[in-house]
Amino acid sequence: MDEGFFRSLFDISFTSFITTKIIKFIYIVMLVLIGLAALVFIVSAFLASVAAGALVLLIAAPLMTFLYVVYTRVVLEVIIQIFRINEHLRDQMHMQQVAFTNAGWLTATAAAPPPPPVMTSSTPPPPPPPPVMPAVPRCPSCGTSAAPGQRFCRNCGTPIG
């Protein structure tokens, strides 16, 4: 799902996100704005008096700048983690669908929709093959069907498989 910035920007289904692509830019812009605000704060304090300017320059501006940078970083990290959790869950769901399909718990048609047919000639496409159903294990003694992974027959207790 790694699409370009403008394609993600105009994706009306919101399956591709721009936040992960621009988070570094947002952080740099915020650092510049925090620095400019500190500079304006220092200059205005010096215009009021030299003592206030020195106090703001040495104590207040560095402390407030540090706190705002930490706050900005934490907020942006929370935002990016939300998007990473989303991506991780999407990848995990895909892996589970593949594993369940390979184990026979899902049919291939239930796990993922079939790709749309591509028509390259005037002949009609062949019909899709029927879904493969996994073989149901049966008890060798009484013939009762068993659930996948079941080791003993529920009817007679004979070991299965």
DSSP file (Angstrom, degrees, kcal/mol; ACC not computed):
  #  RESIDUE AA STRUCTURE BP1 BP2  ACC     N-H-->O    O-->H-N    N-H-->O    O-->H-N    TCO  KAPPA ALPHA  PHI   PSI    X-CA   Y-CA   Z-CA
    1    1 A M              0   0    0      0, 0.0     2,-1.4     0, 0.0     0, 0.0   0.000 360.0 360.0 360.0  27.7    0.0    0.0    0.0
    2    2 A D        +     0   0    0     14,-0.1     2,-0.2     6,-0.0    14,-0.0  -0.684 360.0 164.6 -88.5  92.1    2.9    2.3   -0.6
    3    3 A E        -     0   0    0     -2,-1.4    14,-0.0     1,-0.2     0, 0.0  -0.602  40.3 -87.2-104.0 166.4    1.4    4.9   -2.9
    4    4 A G     >  -     0   0    0     -2,-0.2     4,-2.3     1,-0.1     5,-0.2  -0.168  39.4-106.6 -68.7 166.3    2.6    8.3   -3.8
    5    5 A F  H  > S+     0   0    0      1,-0.2     4,-2.5     2,-0.2     5,-0.1   0.936 117.5  42.6 -61.5 -50.8    1.8   11.4   -1.8
    6    6 A F  H  > S+     0   0    0      2,-0.2     4,-1.7     1,-0.2    -1,-0.2   0.851 113.3  52.5 -70.1 -33.2   -0.7   12.9   -4.2
    7    7 A R  H  4 S+     0   0    0      2,-0.2    -1,-0.2     1,-0.2    -2,-0.2   0.909 113.5  44.6 -66.3 -40.1   -2.4    9.6   -4.8
    8    8 A S  H >< S+     0   0    0     -4,-2.3     3,-1.3     1,-0.2    -2,-0.2   0.874 108.8  58.1 -68.4 -36.7   -2.8    9.1   -1.1
    9    9 A L  H 3< S+     0   0    0     -4,-2.5    -1,-0.2     1,-0.3    -2,-0.2   0.864 113.5  37.5 -62.0 -36.9   -3.9   12.7   -0.6
   10   10 A F  T 3< S+     0   0    0     -4,-1.7     2,-1.0    -5,-0.1    -1,-0.3   0.132  81.8 123.5-104.3  20.1   -6.8   12.2   -3.0
   11   11 A D    X   -     0   0    0     -3,-1.3     3,-1.2     5,-0.2     5,-0.1  -0.720  41.0-170.5 -80.6 103.8   -7.7    8.7   -1.9
   12   12 A I  T 3  S+     0   0    0     -2,-1.0    -1,-0.2     1,-0.3    -4,-0.0   0.617  81.3  60.2 -76.4 -10.5  -11.3    9.1   -0.9
   13   13 A S  T 3  S-     0   0    0     -3,-0.0    -1,-0.3     3,-0.0    -2,-0.1   0.560  99.9-135.0 -89.9  -8.1  -11.5    5.6    0.6
   14   14 A F    <   +     0   0    0     -3,-1.2    -2,-0.1    -6,-0.1     3,-0.1   0.877  64.3 130.4  56.2  42.7   -8.7    6.4    3.1
   15   15 A T        +     0   0    0      1,-0.2     2,-0.4    -7,-0.1    -1,-0.1   0.635  68.1  48.8 -94.2 -17.8   -6.8    3.2    2.5
   16   16 A S  S    S-     0   0    0     -8,-0.2     2,-0.3    -5,-0.1    -5,-0.2  -0.990  81.0-150.4-123.0 130.3   -3.5    5.0    2.0
   17   17 A F        -     0   0    0     -2,-0.4     4,-0.1     1,-0.1   -14,-0.1  -0.755  17.5-161.7-107.6 146.2   -2.5    7.6    4.6
   18   18 A I  S >> S+     0   0    0     -2,-0.3     4,-1.6   -10,-0.2     3,-0.9   0.625  79.5  81.8 -94.3 -16.5   -0.3   10.7    4.1
   19   19 A T  H 3> S+     0   0    0      1,-0.3     4,-1.0     2,-0.2     3,-0.3   0.894  90.4  50.5 -59.0 -42.4    0.5   11.2    7.8
   20   20 A T  H 34 S+     0   0    0      1,-0.2    -1,-0.3     2,-0.2     4,-0.2   0.745 111.7  50.3 -68.2 -21.1    3.3    8.6    7.7
   21   21 A K  H <4 S+     0   0    0     -3,-0.9    -1,-0.2    -4,-0.1    -2,-0.2   0.759 119.3  32.9 -86.1 -26.1    4.7   10.4    4.7
   22   22 A I  H  X S+     0   0    0     -4,-1.6     4,-2.4    -3,-0.3     5,-0.2   0.325  83.9 102.3-114.5   7.6    4.7   13.9    6.1
   23   23 A I  H  X S+     0   0    0     -4,-1.0     4,-2.1     1,-0.2     5,-0.1   0.871  83.9  50.9 -63.5 -36.5    5.4   13.4    9.8
   24   24 A K  H  > S+     0   0    0     -4,-0.2     4,-2.2     2,-0.2    -1,-0.2   0.909 110.4  49.6 -65.6 -41.5    9.0   14.4    9.5
   25   25 A F  H  > S+     0   0    0      1,-0.2     4,-2.5     2,-0.2    -2,-0.2   0.910 109.8  50.8 -63.4 -42.4    8.1   17.6    7.7
   26   26 A I  H  X S+     0   0    0     -4,-2.4     4,-2.4     1,-0.2    -1,-0.2   0.906 109.7  50.9 -61.4 -41.6    5.5   18.4   10.4
   27   27 A Y  H  X S+     0   0    0     -4,-2.1     4,-2.3     2,-0.2    -2,-0.2   0.910 110.7  48.0 -64.5 -42.1    8.1   17.9   13.1
   28   28 A I  H  X S+     0   0    0     -4,-2.2     4,-2.2     2,-0.2    -2,-0.2   0.922 111.7  49.9 -64.8 -43.3   10.6   20.3   11.4
   29   29 A V  H  X S+     0   0    0     -4,-2.5     4,-2.5     1,-0.2    -2,-0.2   0.914 110.9  49.7 -61.2 -42.7    7.9   22.9   10.9
   30   30 A M  H  X S+     0   0    0     -4,-2.4     4,-2.5     2,-0.2    -1,-0.2   0.896 108.9  52.1 -64.8 -39.4    6.9   22.7   14.6
   31   31 A L  H  X S+     0   0    0     -4,-2.3     4,-2.3     2,-0.2    -1,-0.2   0.912 111.0  47.8 -62.1 -41.6   10.6   23.0   15.7
   32   32 A V  H  X S+     0   0    0     -4,-2.2     4,-2.5     2,-0.2    -2,-0.2   0.925 112.5  48.5 -64.5 -44.2   11.0   26.2   13.5
   33   33 A L  H  X S+     0   0    0     -4,-2.5     4,-2.3     2,-0.2    -2,-0.2   0.890 111.3  49.6 -64.5 -39.0    7.7   27.6   14.9
   34   34 A I  H  X S+     0   0    0     -4,-2.5     4,-2.2     2,-0.2    -1,-0.2   0.915 111.7  49.4 -65.2 -42.1    8.8   26.9   18.5
   35   35 A G  H  X S+     0   0    0     -4,-2.3     4,-2.2     2,-0.2    -2,-0.2   0.912 111.7  48.2 -62.9 -42.7   12.2   28.5   17.9
   36   36 A L  H  X S+     0   0    0     -4,-2.5     4,-2.5     2,-0.2    -2,-0.2   0.897 110.6  51.3 -65.2 -39.8   10.5   31.6   16.4
   37   37 A A  H  X S+     0   0    0     -4,-2.3     4,-2.3     2,-0.2    -1,-0.2   0.902 110.1  49.5 -63.8 -40.0    8.1   31.9   19.3
   38   38 A A  H  X S+     0   0    0     -4,-2.2     4,-2.3     2,-0.2    -2,-0.2   0.907 110.9  50.3 -64.6 -40.8   11.0   31.7   21.8
   39   39 A L  H  X S+     0   0    0     -4,-2.2     4,-2.5     2,-0.2    -2,-0.2   0.917 111.0  47.8 -63.8 -43.6   12.9   34.4   19.8
   40   40 A V  H  X S+     0   0    0     -4,-2.5     4,-2.5     1,-0.2    -1,-0.2   0.895 111.3  52.1 -63.2 -39.9    9.8   36.7   19.8
   41   41 A F  H  X S+     0   0    0     -4,-2.3     4,-1.6     2,-0.2    -2,-0.2   0.904 111.4  46.4 -62.9 -42.6    9.4   36.0   23.6
   42   42 A I  H  X S+     0   0    0     -4,-2.3     4,-2.2     2,-0.2    -2,-0.2   0.921 113.1  48.7 -67.2 -45.1   13.1   37.0   24.2
   43   43 A V  H  X S+     0   0    0     -4,-2.5     4,-1.9     1,-0.2    -2,-0.2   0.913 111.5  49.3 -63.8 -42.7   12.9   40.1   22.1
   44   44 A S  H  X S+     0   0    0     -4,-2.5     4,-1.2     1,-0.2    -1,-0.2   0.853 110.3  51.5 -66.6 -32.4    9.7   41.3   23.7
   45   45 A A  H  X S+     0   0    0     -4,-1.6     4,-2.2    -5,-0.2     8,-0.6   0.893 109.4  49.6 -69.9 -39.1   11.2   40.7   27.2
   46   46 A F  H  < S+     0   0    0     -4,-2.2    -2,-0.2     7,-0.2    -1,-0.2   0.831 107.0  55.8 -67.8 -30.9   14.3   42.8   26.3
   47   47 A L  H  < S+     0   0    0     -4,-1.9    -1,-0.2    -5,-0.2    -2,-0.2   0.825 108.4  48.8 -68.8 -29.6   12.0   45.6   25.0
   48   48 A A  H  < S-     0   0    0     -4,-1.2     2,-0.3     1,-0.3    -2,-0.2   0.955 133.7 -36.3 -73.2 -51.1   10.3   45.7   28.4
   49   49 A S     X  -     0   0    0     -4,-2.2     4,-2.0     1,-0.1    -1,-0.3  -0.965  47.4-115.5-167.2 159.2   13.6   45.8   30.4
   50   50 A V  H  > S+     0   0    0     -2,-0.3     4,-2.5     2,-0.2     5,-0.2   0.882 115.3  52.2 -69.0 -38.8   17.1   44.4   30.3
   51   51 A A  H  > S+     0   0    0      2,-0.2     4,-2.3     1,-0.2    -1,-0.2   0.925 111.3  46.0 -65.1 -44.4   16.6   42.4   33.5
   52   52 A A  H  > S+     0   0    0     -7,-0.2     4,-2.5     1,-0.2    -6,-0.2   0.894 112.6  51.9 -64.6 -39.1   13.4   40.8   32.2
   53   53 A G  H  X S+     0   0    0     -4,-2.0     4,-2.8    -8,-0.6    -7,-0.2   0.907 110.3  47.3 -63.3 -42.5   15.2   40.0   28.9
   54   54 A A  H  X S+     0   0    0     -4,-2.5     4,-2.4     2,-0.2     5,-0.3   0.904 112.5  50.1 -65.9 -40.7   18.1   38.4   30.6
   55   55 A L  H  X>S+     0   0    0     -4,-2.3     4,-2.3     2,-0.2     5,-1.4   0.921 114.8  43.1 -63.2 -44.2   15.8   36.3   32.8
   56   56 A V  I  <>S+     0   0    0     -4,-2.5     5,-2.9     3,-0.2    -2,-0.2   0.908 114.4  51.1 -68.1 -41.5   13.8   35.2   29.8
   57   57 A L  I  <5S+     0   0    0     -4,-2.8    -2,-0.2    -5,-0.2    -1,-0.2   0.890 120.4  33.0 -63.2 -40.3   16.9   34.5   27.7
   58   58 A L  I  <5S+     0   0    0     -4,-2.4    -2,-0.2    -5,-0.2    -1,-0.2   0.776 137.3   5.5 -91.3 -27.9   18.6   32.4   30.4
   59   59 A I  I  X5S+     0   0    0     -4,-2.3     4,-1.9    -5,-0.3     5,-0.2   0.756 123.0  43.1-122.0 -60.5   15.7   30.6   32.1
   60   60 A A  I  ><S+     0   0    0     -5,-1.4     4,-2.8     1,-0.2     5,-0.3   0.924 112.9  46.9 -66.4 -49.5   12.2   31.0   30.7
   61   61 A A  H  ><S+     0   0    0     -5,-2.9     4,-2.6     1,-0.2     5,-0.2   0.929 114.7  45.1 -64.4 -46.5   12.8   30.7   27.0
   62   62 A P  H  > S+     0   0    0      0, 0.0     4,-2.4     0, 0.0    -1,-0.2   0.913 116.2  47.7 -63.6 -38.4   15.0   27.6   27.1
   63   63 A L  H  X S+     0   0    0     -4,-1.9     4,-2.4     2,-0.2    -2,-0.2   0.941 115.4  43.1 -66.1 -47.4   12.7   25.9   29.6
   64   64 A M  H  X S+     0   0    0     -4,-2.8     4,-2.5    -5,-0.2     5,-0.2   0.889 113.8  52.0 -67.6 -37.9    9.5   26.7   27.6
   65   65 A T  H  X S+     0   0    0     -4,-2.6     4,-2.3    -5,-0.3    -1,-0.2   0.934 110.6  48.4 -62.2 -45.3   11.2   25.7   24.3
   66   66 A F  H  X S+     0   0    0     -4,-2.4     4,-2.4    -5,-0.2    -2,-0.2   0.926 112.2  48.3 -60.3 -46.0   12.3   22.4   25.8
   67   67 A L  H  X S+     0   0    0     -4,-2.4     4,-2.5     1,-0.2    -1,-0.2   0.901 112.6  48.0 -64.0 -41.2    8.8   21.6   27.1
   68   68 A Y  H  X S+     0   0    0     -4,-2.5     4,-2.6     2,-0.2    -1,-0.2   0.876 111.1  50.7 -67.9 -36.7    7.1   22.5   23.8
   69   69 A V  H  X S+     0   0    0     -4,-2.3     4,-2.5    -5,-0.2    -2,-0.2   0.925 112.3  47.1 -65.4 -43.5    9.6   20.4   21.9
   70   70 A V  H  X S+     0   0    0     -4,-2.4     4,-2.5     2,-0.2    -2,-0.2   0.934 113.4  48.6 -62.8 -45.5    9.0   17.4   24.2
   71   71 A Y  H  X S+     0   0    0     -4,-2.5     4,-2.4     1,-0.2    -2,-0.2   0.928 112.4  48.0 -60.3 -46.5    5.2   17.9   23.9
   72   72 A T  H  X S+     0   0    0     -4,-2.6     4,-2.4     1,-0.2    -1,-0.2   0.913 112.1  49.6 -60.8 -43.8    5.3   18.1   20.1
   73   73 A R  H  X S+     0   0    0     -4,-2.5     4,-2.3     1,-0.2    -1,-0.2   0.920 111.4  48.4 -63.4 -43.6    7.5   15.0   19.9
   74   74 A V  H  X S+     0   0    0     -4,-2.5     4,-2.3     2,-0.2    -2,-0.2   0.924 111.9  48.9 -64.1 -44.4    5.2   13.0   22.1
   75   75 A V  H  X S+     0   0    0     -4,-2.4     4,-2.1     1,-0.2    -1,-0.2   0.926 113.3  46.5 -62.1 -44.6    2.1   14.0   20.3
   76   76 A L  H  X S+     0   0    0     -4,-2.4     4,-2.5     1,-0.2    -1,-0.2   0.864 111.0  52.8 -68.0 -34.7    3.6   13.2   16.9
   77   77 A E  H  X S+     0   0    0     -4,-2.3     4,-2.2    -5,-0.2    -1,-0.2   0.893 108.7  50.1 -66.3 -38.7    4.9    9.8   18.2
   78   78 A V  H  X S+     0   0    0     -4,-2.3     4,-1.8     2,-0.2    -2,-0.2   0.927 111.7  48.8 -63.2 -43.8    1.4    8.9   19.4
   79   79 A I  H  X S+     0   0    0     -4,-2.1     4,-1.6     1,-0.2    -2,-0.2   0.936 112.6  46.4 -61.7 -46.8    0.0    9.8   16.0
   80   80 A I  H  X S+     0   0    0     -4,-2.5     4,-2.2     1,-0.2    -1,-0.2   0.849 109.4  55.5 -68.0 -32.3    2.6    7.8   14.1
   81   81 A Q  H  X S+     0   0    0     -4,-2.2     4,-2.6     2,-0.2    -1,-0.2   0.870 103.3  55.3 -67.5 -35.1    2.1    4.8   16.5
   82   82 A I  H  X S+     0   0    0     -4,-1.8     4,-1.9     1,-0.2    -1,-0.2   0.926 110.5  45.4 -61.0 -43.5   -1.6    4.7   15.8
   83   83 A F  H  X S+     0   0    0     -4,-1.6     4,-2.3     2,-0.2    -2,-0.2   0.876 112.2  51.2 -68.9 -36.7   -0.9    4.5   12.1
   84   84 A R  H  X S+     0   0    0     -4,-2.2     4,-2.7     2,-0.2    -2,-0.2   0.878 107.9  52.5 -68.4 -36.3    1.8    1.8   12.7
   85   85 A I  H  X S+     0   0    0     -4,-2.6     4,-2.7     2,-0.2     5,-0.2   0.925 109.2  50.7 -62.0 -43.3   -0.7   -0.3   14.7
   86   86 A N  H  X S+     0   0    0     -4,-1.9     4,-2.2     1,-0.2    -2,-0.2   0.934 112.2  45.8 -58.8 -47.5   -3.1    0.0   11.9
   87   87 A E  H  X S+     0   0    0     -4,-2.3     4,-2.4     1,-0.2    -2,-0.2   0.901 112.8  50.8 -63.8 -40.6   -0.5   -1.2    9.4
   88   88 A H  H  X S+     0   0    0     -4,-2.7     4,-2.5     1,-0.2    -2,-0.2   0.918 111.1  47.7 -63.9 -44.0    0.6   -4.0   11.7
   89   89 A L  H  X S+     0   0    0     -4,-2.7     4,-2.4     2,-0.2    -1,-0.2   0.882 110.9  51.7 -65.7 -38.0   -3.0   -5.3   12.2
   90   90 A R  H  X S+     0   0    0     -4,-2.2     4,-1.9    -5,-0.2    -2,-0.2   0.927 112.6  45.3 -63.4 -44.6   -3.6   -5.2    8.4
   91   91 A D  H  X S+     0   0    0     -4,-2.4     4,-2.3     1,-0.2    -2,-0.2   0.893 113.0  50.8 -65.5 -39.4   -0.5   -7.2    7.8
   92   92 A Q  H  X S+     0   0    0     -4,-2.5     4,-2.4     2,-0.2    -2,-0.2   0.897 108.7  51.2 -65.8 -40.3   -1.4   -9.7   10.6
   93   93 A M  H  X S+     0   0    0     -4,-2.4     4,-2.3     2,-0.2    -1,-0.2   0.897 109.8  50.4 -63.6 -39.7   -4.9  -10.1    9.2
   94   94 A H  H  X S+     0   0    0     -4,-1.9     4,-2.1     2,-0.2    -2,-0.2   0.923 110.6  48.9 -64.1 -43.6   -3.5  -10.9    5.8
   95   95 A M  H  X S+     0   0    0     -4,-2.3     4,-2.6     1,-0.2    -2,-0.2   0.890 110.9  50.9 -63.9 -38.5   -1.0  -13.5    7.2
   96   96 A Q  H  X S+     0   0    0     -4,-2.4     4,-3.1     2,-0.2     5,-0.3   0.906 108.5  51.4 -65.6 -41.1   -3.9  -15.1    9.2
   97   97 A Q  H  X S+     0   0    0     -4,-2.3     4,-2.1     2,-0.2    -2,-0.2   0.909 112.1  46.6 -62.4 -40.8   -6.0  -15.4    6.1
   98   98 A V  H  X S+     0   0    0     -4,-2.1     4,-2.5     2,-0.2    -2,-0.2   0.930 114.7  46.8 -65.6 -44.7   -3.2  -17.0    4.2
   99   99 A A  H  X S+     0   0    0     -4,-2.6     4,-1.9     2,-0.2    -2,-0.2   0.917 113.5  47.7 -64.9 -43.1   -2.5  -19.4    7.1
  100  100 A F  H  X>S+     0   0    0     -4,-3.1     5,-2.0     2,-0.2     6,-1.3   0.879 112.5  49.8 -66.2 -37.2   -6.2  -20.3    7.5
  101  101 A T  H ><5S+     0   0    0     -4,-2.1     3,-0.8    -5,-0.3    -2,-0.2   0.930 111.6  47.8 -66.2 -44.2   -6.6  -20.9    3.8
  102  102 A N  H 3<5S+     0   0    0     -4,-2.5    -2,-0.2     1,-0.2    -1,-0.2   0.819 110.7  52.4 -65.9 -30.4   -3.5  -23.1    3.7
  103  103 A A  H 3<5S-     0   0    0     -4,-1.9    -1,-0.2    -5,-0.2    -2,-0.2   0.599 116.3-115.2 -80.5 -10.8   -4.8  -25.1    6.8
  104  104 A G  T <<5S+     0   0    0     -3,-0.8    -3,-0.2    -4,-0.7    -2,-0.1   0.530  86.4 115.4  90.2   6.2   -8.1  -25.6    5.1
  105  105 A W  S   <S+     0   0    0     -5,-2.0     2,-0.4    -6,-0.2    -4,-0.2   0.757  81.1  33.0 -79.9 -24.4  -10.2  -23.6    7.5
  106  106 A L  S    S-     0   0    0     -6,-1.3    -2,-0.3    -9,-0.1     2,-0.2  -0.961  84.4-124.9-125.9 146.9  -11.1  -21.0    4.9
  107  107 A T     >  -     0   0    0     -2,-0.4     4,-1.8     1,-0.1     3,-0.5  -0.541  30.7-111.4 -82.3 160.3  -11.7  -21.6    1.2
  108  108 A A  H  > S+     0   0    0      1,-0.2     4,-1.5     2,-0.2    -1,-0.1   0.829 118.8  53.7 -62.3 -31.0   -9.6  -19.6   -1.2
  109  109 A T  H  4 S+     0   0    0      1,-0.2    -1,-0.2     2,-0.2    -3,-0.0   0.817 109.1  48.0 -75.2 -28.7  -12.7  -17.7   -2.3
  110  110 A A  H  4 S+     0   0    0     -3,-0.5    -2,-0.2     1,-0.1    -1,-0.2   0.803 109.3  53.9 -79.2 -28.3  -13.6  -16.8    1.3
  111  111 A A  H  < S+     0   0    0     -4,-1.8    -2,-0.2     1,-0.3    -1,-0.1   0.909 125.5   1.0 -74.3 -42.0  -10.1  -15.6    2.1
  112  112 A A  S  < S-     0   0    0     -4,-1.5    -1,-0.3    -5,-0.2     0, 0.0  -0.997  78.7-108.0-147.8 140.7   -9.7  -13.1   -0.7
  113  113 A P        -     0   0    0      0, 0.0    -3,-0.1     0, 0.0    -4,-0.1  -0.402  46.1-103.0 -66.9 146.5  -12.0  -12.0   -3.5
  114  114 A P        -     0   0    0      0, 0.0    -5,-0.0     0, 0.0    -6,-0.0  -0.360  40.8-100.8 -68.5 149.5  -10.9  -13.4   -6.9
  115  115 A P        -     0   0    0      0, 0.0     3,-0.1     0, 0.0    -3,-0.0  -0.360  46.6 -93.6 -67.0 151.6   -9.2  -10.9   -9.2
  116  116 A P        -     0   0    0      0, 0.0     2,-0.1     0, 0.0     0, 0.0  -0.379  48.2-102.3 -65.3 143.6  -11.3   -9.4  -11.9
  117  117 A P        -     0   0    0      0, 0.0     2,-0.6     0, 0.0     0, 0.0  -0.398  27.7-140.6 -69.4 142.7  -11.2  -11.3  -15.2
  118  118 A V        -     0   0    0     -2,-0.1     2,-0.7    -3,-0.1     0, 0.0  -0.918  10.8-151.3-105.0 120.1   -9.0   -9.8  -17.9
  119  119 A M        +     0   0    0     -2,-0.6     3,-0.1     1,-0.2     0, 0.0  -0.818  30.9 155.3 -96.4 113.7  -10.6  -10.1  -21.4
  120  120 A T        +     0   0    0     -2,-0.7     2,-0.3     3,-0.1    -1,-0.2   0.578  64.8  29.8-111.2 -15.5   -7.9  -10.3  -24.1
  121  121 A S  S    S-     0   0    0      2,-0.3    -1,-0.0     1,-0.0     0, 0.0  -0.793  84.7-104.3-134.7 178.7   -9.8  -12.2  -26.8
  122  122 A S  S    S+     0   0    0     -2,-0.3    -3,-0.0    -3,-0.1    -1,-0.0   0.542  88.2 100.1 -84.6  -6.1  -13.4  -12.6  -28.0
  123  123 A T  S    S-     0   0    0      1,-0.1    -2,-0.3     3,-0.0    -3,-0.1  -0.561  82.5-108.7 -79.8 144.3  -13.7  -16.0  -26.4
  124  124 A P        -     0   0    0      0, 0.0    -1,-0.1     0, 0.0    -2,-0.1  -0.394  38.4-104.2 -70.3 150.3  -15.5  -16.3  -23.1
  125  125 A P        -     0   0    0      0, 0.0    -6,-0.0     0, 0.0     0, 0.0  -0.356  39.8 -99.1 -71.5 153.9  -13.4  -17.1  -20.1
  126  126 A P        -     0   0    0      0, 0.0    -3,-0.0     0, 0.0     0, 0.0  -0.377  47.4 -94.3 -68.6 153.1  -13.5  -20.6  -18.7
  127  127 A P        -     0   0    0      0, 0.0     0, 0.0     0, 0.0     0, 0.0  -0.354  47.7 -98.9 -66.3 149.6  -15.7  -21.0  -15.6
  128  128 A P        -     0   0    0      0, 0.0     0, 0.0     0, 0.0     0, 0.0  -0.376  43.1-103.0 -68.0 148.4  -13.9  -20.7  -12.3
  129  129 A P        -     0   0    0      0, 0.0     3,-0.1     0, 0.0     0, 0.0  -0.365  42.7 -98.1 -68.5 151.3  -12.9  -24.0  -10.6
  130  130 A P        -     0   0    0      0, 0.0     2,-0.0     0, 0.0     3,-0.0  -0.358  49.3 -91.2 -67.0 150.7  -15.1  -25.1   -7.7
  131  131 A P        -     0   0    0      0, 0.0     2,-0.6     0, 0.0   -24,-0.0  -0.346  40.6-116.6 -64.1 142.7  -13.8  -24.3   -4.3
  132  132 A V        -     0   0    0     -3,-0.1   -24,-0.2    -2,-0.0   -28,-0.0  -0.701  27.2-154.8 -83.6 120.0  -11.6  -27.0   -2.8
  133  133 A M        -     0   0    0     -2,-0.6     3,-0.1   -26,-0.1     2,-0.0  -0.807  20.9-115.6 -95.7 133.9  -13.2  -28.4    0.4
  134  134 A P        -     0   0    0      0, 0.0     2,-0.2     0, 0.0   -30,-0.0  -0.356  35.3-101.2 -68.0 148.2  -10.9  -30.0    2.9
  135  135 A A        -     0   0    0      1,-0.1     0, 0.0    -2,-0.0     0, 0.0  -0.485  33.0-128.6 -69.6 135.5  -11.3  -33.7    3.6
  136  136 A V        -     0   0    0     -2,-0.2    11,-0.1    -3,-0.1    -1,-0.1  -0.760  23.3-125.3 -87.4 122.4  -13.2  -34.4    6.8
  137  137 A P        -     0   0    0      0, 0.0     9,-3.2     0, 0.0     2,-0.3  -0.397  29.0-161.7 -67.0 144.6  -11.4  -36.9    9.0
  138  138 A R  B     -A  145   0A   0      7,-0.3    23,-0.3    -2,-0.1     7,-0.2  -0.917  25.8-100.4-127.8 153.2  -13.4  -39.9   10.0
  139  139 A C     >  -     0   0    0      5,-2.3     4,-1.3    -2,-0.3    21,-0.1  -0.542  24.4-144.4 -69.7 130.5  -13.0  -42.5   12.7
  140  140 A P  T  4 S+     0   0    0      0, 0.0    -1,-0.1     0, 0.0    20,-0.1   0.724  96.1  45.2 -70.3 -18.7  -11.5  -45.7   11.3
  141  141 A S  T  4 S+     0   0    0      3,-0.1    -2,-0.0    17,-0.1    -3,-0.0   0.935 132.5   8.3 -89.4 -53.9  -13.6  -47.8   13.7
  142  142 A C  T  4 S-     0   0    0      2,-0.1    -1,-0.0    16,-0.1     0, 0.0   0.587  90.8-122.9-109.7 -12.4  -17.1  -46.4   13.5
  143  143 A G     <  +     0   0    0     -4,-1.3     2,-0.2     1,-0.3     0, 0.0   0.557  53.3 154.9  84.7   7.5  -16.9  -43.8   10.7
  144  144 A T        -     0   0    0     -6,-0.1    -5,-2.3     1,-0.1    -1,-0.3  -0.473  48.3-112.4 -69.4 138.2  -18.0  -40.8   12.7
  145  145 A S  B     -A  138   0A   0     -7,-0.2     2,-0.3    -2,-0.2    -7,-0.3  -0.478  33.7-153.1 -73.1 143.9  -16.8  -37.5   11.3
  146  146 A A        -     0   0    0     -9,-3.2     3,-0.1    -2,-0.1     7,-0.1  -0.821  16.4-109.7-117.2 155.4  -14.2  -35.7   13.5
  147  147 A A    >   -     0   0    0     -2,-0.3     3,-2.1     1,-0.1     2,-0.1  -0.460  51.6 -82.9 -76.8 154.8  -13.3  -32.0   13.8
  148  148 A P  T 3  S+     0   0    0      0, 0.0    -1,-0.1     0, 0.0     3,-0.1  -0.385 118.5  17.1 -59.1 132.0   -9.9  -30.9   12.4
  149  149 A G  T 3  S+     0   0    0      1,-0.3     2,-0.3    -2,-0.1    -2,-0.0   0.355  88.2 140.1  88.4  -5.6   -7.2  -31.5   15.0
  150  150 A Q    <   -     0   0    0     -3,-2.1    -1,-0.3     1,-0.1     3,-0.1  -0.550  32.9-169.2 -74.5 133.0   -9.4  -34.0   17.0
  151  151 A R        +     0   0    0     -2,-0.3     9,-3.7     1,-0.1     2,-0.3   0.756  65.8  38.0 -95.9 -27.8   -7.2  -37.0   18.2
  152  152 A F  B    S-B  159   0B   0      7,-0.3     2,-0.2     9,-0.1    -1,-0.1  -0.939  87.1-104.2-128.6 148.7   -9.9  -39.4   19.5
  153  153 A C     >  -     0   0    0      5,-2.2     4,-1.0    -2,-0.3    -7,-0.1  -0.471  19.1-147.8 -68.9 134.5  -13.4  -40.3   18.3
  154  154 A R  T  4 S+     0   0    0     -2,-0.2    -1,-0.1     1,-0.1    -8,-0.0   0.729  96.2  48.1 -73.6 -21.1  -16.2  -38.7   20.3
  155  155 A N  T  4 S+     0   0    0      3,-0.1    -1,-0.1   -11,-0.0    -2,-0.0   0.923 133.6   3.4 -86.4 -49.4  -18.4  -41.7   19.6
  156  156 A C  T  4 S-     0   0    0      2,-0.1    -2,-0.1   -12,-0.1    -1,-0.0   0.570  89.1-120.1-119.9 -11.3  -16.1  -44.7   20.4
  157  157 A G     <  +     0   0    0     -4,-1.0    -3,-0.1     1,-0.3     3,-0.1   0.544  56.8 151.2  85.9   7.2  -12.8  -43.2   21.7
  158  158 A T        -     0   0    0     -6,-0.1    -5,-2.2     1,-0.1    -1,-0.3  -0.498  54.7-103.3 -72.4 138.7  -10.6  -44.8   18.9
  159  159 A P  B     -B  152   0B   0      0, 0.0     2,-0.5     0, 0.0    -7,-0.3  -0.388  37.5-140.6 -61.7 138.9   -7.5  -42.8   18.1
  160  160 A I              0   0    0     -9,-3.7   -21,-0.1     1,-0.1     0, 0.0  -0.876 360.0 360.0-106.2 132.4   -7.9  -40.8   14.8
  161  161 A G              0   0    0     -2,-0.5    -1,-0.1   -23,-0.3    -9,-0.1   0.361 360.0 360.0  76.8 360.0   -5.2  -40.4   12.3
